[in-house]
Amino acid sequence: MISVERVVEYVGIPQEELQGSESPDRSWPTEGKIEFEHVTLRYKADLPPALNEISFHIESGMQVGIIGRTGAGKSSILNALFRLTPICNGRILVDGFDVAKVAVRDLRGHFAVVPQSPFLFDGSLR
């Protein structure tokens, strides 16, 4: 019965907006400049913000590490950048394009993340 409840829960999740009003070139992002401008993100309306009015700029070619305590917002920054969780306020720009206006497929197809603990497969590849 629990599995049926879980399916009903997933059916009730609203579908994310897949389309975008801006279409960057296939080579986008060419420079890799990332700007967060007064970004606020909440996972639920009744919870405090995971990110509260954060602003920062990462210039092209910079190598950046994001560190902090548990719950400080490290994963929330990536969730916002990849549009896994919608932001409440502010905007995120990559090479001048607002990621909220770029199609999800284009956005997620042009970025990669190197996790702190990479997953390695057990066994051999053929």
C-alpha positions, -999 to +999 in steps of 0.1 A: +000+000+000+029+023+007+041+020-029+007+031-042+008+061-019+043+070-032+031+068-068+001+091-060+026+115-044+048+116-075+018+120-098+009+151-078+042+168-084+039+197-109+058+192-141+087+217-145+087+242-173+108+227-201+106+254-227+126+286-227+122+321-242+159+325-249+180+302-271+217+305-267+241+292-294+251+256-294+285+266-282+270+283-251+285+289-226+316+303-244+331+322-215+317+305-184+309+336-163+283+329-136+264+356-118+240+351-089+221+383-082+200+385-050+189+349-053+165+335-028+155+298-028+130+279-007+122+242-009+087+248+005+067+279+012+065+272+049+103+267+053+129+293+058+150+301+027+179+278+019+195+307+000+186+342+012+194+371-012+229+357-021+249+375-048+283+365-062+302+365-095+325+338-108+346+351-137+355+331-167+384+307-161+382+308-123+383+276-103+359+277-074+353+254-044+321+258-024+326+249+013+304+252+044+287+234+072+258+210+066+228+230+056+248+261+046+234+260+010+261+244-010+238+219-028+211+246-030+234+267-052+237+239-077+200+231-075+193+267-084+219+268-112+205+236-128+169+247-121+162+216-101+145+238-076+129+271-088+142+303-072+118+327-055+136+360-062+167+372-081+183+358-112+212+337-123+231+346-154+255+324-174+274+344-200+246+370-198+217+346-203+192+343-175+190+305-168+153+309-160+146+317-196+168+290-212+151+256-220+159+230-193+174+206-219+198+233-232+207+244-197+214+209-182+230+196-214+257+223-213+269+219-177+287+193-157+295+189-120+324+171-104+311+158-071+332+157-039+328+119-037+327+106-072+307+073-078+328+045-092+314+014-107+322-020-092+333-044-119+348-041-154+335-023-185+332-042-218 
